[in-house]
Amino acid sequence: MSQPVKYPITIALTILTLFCNGQNNDFIGVWVATAEYRVENIAIAEFYDDFESLIPYNEDGEIDSVEWKIQLKADSIKKANWVPEPVPPIIDTNYHLVNQLLEIKENGYADFKELGKPVRSMNWLSTDKQNEIMLDTLTLRLDSTNHLSLVYYEKDSLQRKILFETITQSKIPANAEIGSLLKKYSWEISEPDQESESNSSWFFENDTLTISVLDIDTTTYQTPGNWMVEEFAGHYFLFIKPNYIPFYLHLTDIRNSATSTIETDYYFLEGFPFETLYPKLVNYRLIGSKLPKGKFIARSSKKLIGKWESIDRAFPVDEKHFNQQMLSSFLTYEFRSDGSAIINYGGEVKDDIGTHKVDKSESDVWSVAVDGKTILFDEPYSSWKLAYFRFINSNFIEVSRQMRSLEGNRSENMRFRMKRVDK
């Protein structure tokens, strides 16, 4: 006589788990987000005709700039009582940049991380659908091309989901001292198949500040930002958060020979801040160049101490909107040995309203960055607080810096010469 099967529920669950795990092996692994995909109804307000009626035109059919500026100062547009005429919403499809990582483990657990934030532990379960699991309360789905989607909602024609791809292989060993390596060099950014030389580079000032330098013709642009190196599931990421949008590079290899080289990749969107095309994987190479020694930085700092006066126009003019003319301007930097700085600037501007005089003085703190070419002021994460400089000789320097117009309504990267006036 056959014996009854013991623990029938346990055996059934075990078989079901093995079957489901076999179905879900394709989910196991490390995934990197490529973009946030959205399909949405975008409500459009038709207000152009109402807005147009508020703009003052003269008898020649041109905007009366004097009256227009008076209206702006009086805030008449904001106070106007117009009611927009609604129009039917349109369907908008786009991709947004994201910085998210996901590791699906075999034991029903998962780790989710947004770069710059702590790891979040999650659980996953199989569903009755093929190529689909539940990650906590969200659906994870593999499509026919092995793209992974983390679905936030799907309702009618509306969708929001995070798209993931399998992460590329990394050859970087565990416990690599990447932060120390990054601070040791200035890094030129290039694509491996790029024929022309790169004109963009980074240097890392300390644990929180990096400065991207982009030379275009004769103008040097600089963008500061926060940075950190993060490790996730055996992979390293350089995460940079500049003023506009976070950015990351997945580090795949480090080679040290005549120069230090770091191979990286990330998913690129052709457009800002979003695009309607699927993101593509782009490889970037960071090529290290030695930074100047501390003695050079100290000498540059010592040579800057003193008072400097601009001999070129250092401020942009808002000619387009207010027909401005700069009648005169002045700018002086006084760099003191205790690290403090006094900045005096001003001038006289004439526009359609009349003549305006500006005379201001600001106190600041200054130092020379590790590249030996950048002056860091008190707020290093603001592009207003960076000045790229070059010694022409002991009595003249050339400065490239983001400058506001004297009235503060326009900004532009300006390049100007300054002479020493304290001798």
C-alpha positions in Angstrom: 0.0 0.0 0.0 1.5 3.3 -1.0 2.3 5.9 1.6 0.5 9.3 1.5 2.6 12.2 0.3 3.7 14.4 3.2 3.6 18.1 3.1 1.8 18.4 -0.3 1.5 22.2 0.0 5.2 22.7 0.6 6.1 20.4 -2.3 3.7 22.3 -4.6 5.1 25.7 -3.6 8.6 24.5 -4.1 7.8 23.2 -7.6 6.0 26.5 -8.4 9.0 28.5 -7.1 11.5 26.6 -9.2 9.2 27.0 -12.3 8.9 30.7 -11.7 12.6 31.2 -11.0 13.3 29.4 -14.3 10.9 31.8 -16.0 12.5 34.8 -14.3 16.2 34.2 -14.8 16.3 36.8 -17.5 15.5 39.4 -14.8 18.5 38.5 -12.6 21.4 40.8 -12.8 22.4 44.5 -12.7 20.5 47.1 -14.8 21.2 50.7 -15.5 18.4 53.1 -16.3 18.6 54.7 -19.8 15.7 57.2 -19.5 12.3 57.9 -18.1 9.7 57.4 -20.8 6.4 59.3 -20.7 3.3 59.5 -22.9 1.0 62.2 -21.5 -1.9 64.4 -22.3 -0.5 67.9 -22.3 -3.0 70.7 -21.8 -2.3 73.7 -24.0 -3.7 77.2 -23.1 -4.5 79.4 -26.0 -3.5 82.8 -24.7 -1.4 84.4 -27.5 -4.1 86.7 -28.8 -4.8 88.0 -25.3 -1.1 88.5 -24.6 -0.6 90.2 -28.0 -3.2 92.8 -27.3 -1.2 94.1 -24.4 2.0 94.8 -26.4 2.2 98.5 -27.3 2.9 99.2 -31.0 3.7 102.6 -32.5 2.3 104.0 -35.7 4.9 102.2 -37.8 3.8 98.9 -36.5 6.9 98.4 -34.3 6.9 97.7 -30.6 7.1 101.0 -28.7 10.1 100.1 -26.5 9.7 103.0 -24.1 6.1 102.2 -23.4 6.9 98.4 -23.4 9.5 98.9 -20.7 7.1 101.1 -18.6 4.5 98.3 -18.8 7.1 95.8 -17.7 8.1 97.9 -14.7 4.5 98.5 -13.8 3.9 94.7 -14.0 0.8 95.4 -16.1 0.9 92.1 -18.0 0.7 90.1 -14.8 -2.2 92.3 -13.6 -4.1 92.1 -16.8 -7.4 90.1 -16.5 -7.4 87.9 -19.5 -8.9 84.4 -19.5 -7.1 81.7 -21.6 -9.3 79.8 -24.1 -8.7 76.1 -23.5 -7.9 73.8 -26.5 -8.0 70.0 -26.6 -5.0 68.4 -25.0 -2.3 66.8 -27.2 -0.5 63.5 -26.7 3.2 64.2 -26.0 5.9 61.4 -26.0 9.4 62.0 -24.6 12.4 60.6 -22.8 13.9 62.3 -19.7 17.4 61.7 -18.3 17.5 59.6 -15.1 20.3 58.3 -12.8 18.9 55.0 -11.5 20.4 51.5 -10.9 18.7 48.2 -10.2 20.0 44.8 -9.1 17.6 41.9 -9.2 18.8 39.0 -7.0 17.8 35.3 -7.2 16.4 35.1 -3.6 13.5 37.4 -4.3 15.3 40.5 -3.1 16.4 43.6 -5.1 18.4 46.8 -4.6 17.3 50.1 -6.2 19.5 53.1 -6.2 19.3 56.6 -7.5 22.8 58.1 -7.7 23.5 60.5 -5.0 21.0 58.8 -2.6 21.1 55.7 -0.4 20.3 52.2 -1.7 16.7 51.1 -1.2 16.0 47.4 -0.5 13.0 45.9 -2.3 11.3 42.6 -2.8 10.1 41.0 -6.0 7.5 38.3 -6.8 6.5 36.4 -9.9 3.2 37.0 -11.5 1.0 34.8 -13.7 2.3 36.6 -16.8 5.4 35.6 -18.7 8.3 38.1 -18.7 6.8 40.1 -15.8 7.4 40.4 -12.1 6.3 42.7 -9.3 8.9 44.9 -7.7 7.1 45.9 -4.4 4.0 47.4 -5.9 5.4 48.2 -9.3 5.5 46.1 -12.4 8.8 45.1 -14.0 8.4 43.8 -17.6 10.8 42.5 -20.2 9.9 43.1 -23.8 10.9 41.0 -26.9 14.2 43.0 -27.3 15.2 42.4 -23.7 14.5 46.0 -22.6 13.4 46.2 -19.0 10.6 48.6 -18.0 9.7 49.6 -14.5 6.1 50.7 -15.0 4.6 53.5 -12.8 1.3 53.7 -14.7 -0.3 52.6 -17.9 -3.8 54.0 -18.4 -5.4 54.4 -21.8 -2.8 56.2 -23.9 -0.9 57.5 -20.8 2.3 55.9 -19.7 5.2 56.5 -17.3 8.0 54.0 -17.0 11.7 53.8 -16.4 13.6 52.0 -19.1 16.6 49.8 -18.2 19.3 48.0 -20.0 21.8 45.3 -18.8 24.9 47.1 -17.5 28.1 46.7 -19.5 31.0 44.7 -18.1 33.5 46.5 -15.9 37.2 45.6 -15.5 37.8 47.8 -12.5 38.7 45.9 -9.3 37.0 46.2 -6.0 38.3 48.9 -3.6 39.8 51.0 -6.4 40.9 54.5 -5.3 39.0 56.3 -8.0 38.5 59.5 -6.1 42.2 60.0 -5.4 43.0 59.3 -9.1 40.4 61.8 -10.3 41.9 64.6 -8.1 45.4 63.8 -9.3 44.9 64.9 -12.9 43.1 67.2 -15.2 40.9 65.1 -17.6 40.3 65.6 -21.3 36.9 64.2 -22.4 36.8 62.5 -25.8 35.0 59.8 -27.7 37.3 56.9 -28.7 36.3 57.2 -32.4 36.5 61.0 -32.4 38.8 62.3 -35.1 39.2 65.9 -33.9 40.8 66.8 -30.6 38.5 67.5 -27.6 38.2 71.0 -26.4 36.5 70.0 -23.1 38.1 69.0 -19.9 37.4 68.5 -16.2 39.4 69.0 -13.0 38.3 68.0 -9.5 39.0 70.6 -6.9 38.0 68.6 -3.8 35.5 66.0 -2.7 32.5 68.1 -3.7 33.6 70.5 -6.5 34.5 69.8 -10.1 34.8 72.3 -12.9 34.2 71.6 -16.5 36.2 73.7 -18.9 35.1 74.2 -22.5 37.2 76.3 -24.8 35.4 77.6 -27.9 37.5 79.7 -30.2 38.9 82.4 -27.9 36.4 82.1 -25.1 36.7 79.8 -22.1 33.5 78.6 -20.5 33.4 77.0 -17.0 30.7 75.0 -15.3 31.1 74.0 -11.6 29.3 71.2 -9.9 29.2 68.6 -7.1 30.7 65.2 -7.7 31.1 61.8 -6.0 32.2 58.3 -6.9 29.6 55.7 -6.0 29.8 51.9 -6.0 26.8 49.7 -6.7 26.8 45.9 -7.2 30.5 45.8 -8.1 30.3 48.8 -10.5 31.7 52.3 -10.1 29.9 55.5 -11.2 31.2 59.1 -11.4 28.1 61.2 -10.5 28.2 64.9 -11.3 25.5 67.4 -10.5 26.1 70.7 -12.2 23.8 73.7 -12.1 21.4 72.3 -14.7 20.9 68.5 -14.6 22.6 65.5 -12.9 25.0 63.5 -15.1 26.8 60.2 -14.6 29.5 58.1 -16.2 29.7 54.3 -15.7 33.4 53.5 -15.3 34.4 50.4 -17.1 38.3 50.3 -17.2 41.3 52.1 -15.9 44.7 52.0 -17.7 47.9 53.5 -16.4 50.8 53.7 -18.9 52.3 57.0 -20.2 49.1 58.7 -19.2 46.1 57.6 -17.0 43.0 56.7 -19.0 39.5 55.9 -17.7 37.0 54.2 -20.1 33.4 55.0 -19.4 29.9 54.8 -20.9 26.5 56.2 -20.4 23.2 56.5 -22.2 22.9 59.7 -24.2 19.8 61.6 -25.2 20.1 63.8 -28.2 18.2 66.8 -26.9 17.7 68.9 -23.8 16.0 68.4 -21.5 14.2 65.6 -23.2 13.9 64.0 -26.7 11.5 61.7 -28.6 14.2 59.2 -29.6 15.4 56.1 -27.7 18.6 56.8 -25.8 21.8 55.3 -27.2 24.9 54.0 -25.4 27.9 56.3 -25.8 31.5 55.5 -24.9 33.7 58.3 -23.4 37.4 58.3 -22.6 38.9 60.4 -19.8 42.6 61.1 -20.5 44.6 62.4 -17.6 47.1 65.2 -17.7 49.2 66.2 -14.7 48.1 69.2 -12.7 50.6 71.9 -11.7 52.5 71.4 -8.5 51.6 73.2 -5.3 54.6 75.5 -5.6 53.2 76.7 -9.0 49.7 77.4 -7.4 51.4 79.3 -4.6 53.4 81.4 -7.0 50.3 82.2 -9.1 48.4 83.2 -5.9 51.2 85.4 -4.8 51.4 87.1 -8.2 47.7 87.9 -8.1 47.8 89.7 -4.8 47.2 93.3 -5.4 44.7 95.6 -7.2 43.7 95.1 -10.8 41.6 97.3 -13.1 39.9 96.3 -16.4 41.2 98.0 -19.5 38.5 96.5 -21.7 34.7 96.5 -21.4 33.9 93.7 -18.9 30.1 93.9 -19.0 27.5 92.8 -21.6 25.1 95.3 -23.0 21.4 94.6 -23.5 21.1 96.2 -26.9 18.4 93.9 -28.2 15.6 94.7 -25.8 16.3 98.2 -24.4 18.6 99.8 -27.1 21.2 100.2 -24.4 24.5 102.1 -24.9 27.3 101.8 -22.4 28.7 105.3 -21.9 31.4 104.1 -19.4 32.3 101.2 -17.1 34.8 100.2 -14.6 35.8 97.0 -12.7 38.5 96.4 -10.2 39.6 93.3 -8.2 41.6 93.7 -5.1 43.1 90.3 -4.0 44.4 90.4 -0.5 47.0 88.0 1.1 44.5 86.9 3.8 42.2 85.4 1.1 39.7 88.2 1.1 38.8 90.2 -2.0 37.1 93.6 -2.7 35.3 94.0 -6.1 34.3 97.4 -7.2 32.3 97.9 -10.4 29.9 100.2 -12.1 29.4 102.7 -15.0 26.9 104.6 -16.9 24.2 103.1 -19.3 21.9 105.0 -21.6 18.7 103.4 -22.9 15.2 104.4 -24.1 14.2 105.4 -20.5 17.2 107.5 -19.7 20.6 107.4 -18.3 21.4 105.1 -15.3 24.5 105.2 -13.1 25.8 102.1 -11.2 28.4 102.1 -8.5 28.8 99.0 -6.4 31.3 97.3 -4.0 31.3 93.7 -2.9 33.4 91.7 -0.4 34.4 88.1 -1.3 36.8 85.3 -0.6 39.2 84.0 -3.2 41.7 81.2 -3.9 43.4 79.7 -7.0 42.1 76.3 -8.0 44.3 73.1 -8.6 44.5 73.8 -12.3 46.4 77.0 -11.6 44.2 78.9 -14.0 41.0 79.5 -12.2 40.1 81.9 -9.4 37.5 80.4 -7.0 35.4 82.9 -5.2 33.2 82.3 -2.1 30.4 80.5 -3.9 32.1 77.8 -6.0 28.9 76.2 -7.3 27.8 79.3 -9.1 29.3 80.1 -12.5 29.3 83.8 -11.4 32.0 82.9 -8.9 34.6 81.5 -11.3 37.2 83.5 -13.2 39.6 81.9 -15.7 42.8 83.9 -15.8 46.1 84.0 -17.7 49.1 86.1 -17.0 50.2 88.2 -20.0 53.1 89.5 -17.9 53.6 90.5 -14.3 51.4 93.6 -14.8 48.6 92.3 -17.1 46.2 89.4 -16.9 43.5 88.2 -19.2 40.2 87.1 -17.6 37.3 85.0 -18.9 34.3 85.1 -16.7 30.5 85.0 -16.7 29.4 88.6 -16.2 26.0 90.3 -15.6 25.1 93.5 -17.3 25.2 96.5 -15.1 21.4 96.6 -14.7 21.5 92.8 -14.1 19.1 91.8 -16.8 21.5 89.9 -19.1 24.5 87.7 -18.7 27.3 86.7 -21.0 30.8 85.1 -20.9 33.2 88.0 -21.2 36.9 88.1 -22.0 38.8 91.1 -20.9 42.3 92.3 -19.9 43.2 93.8 -16.5 46.3 95.8 -15.5 47.9 96.1 -12.1 47.3 99.5 -10.5 48.8 99.1 -7.1 52.4 99.8 -8.1 
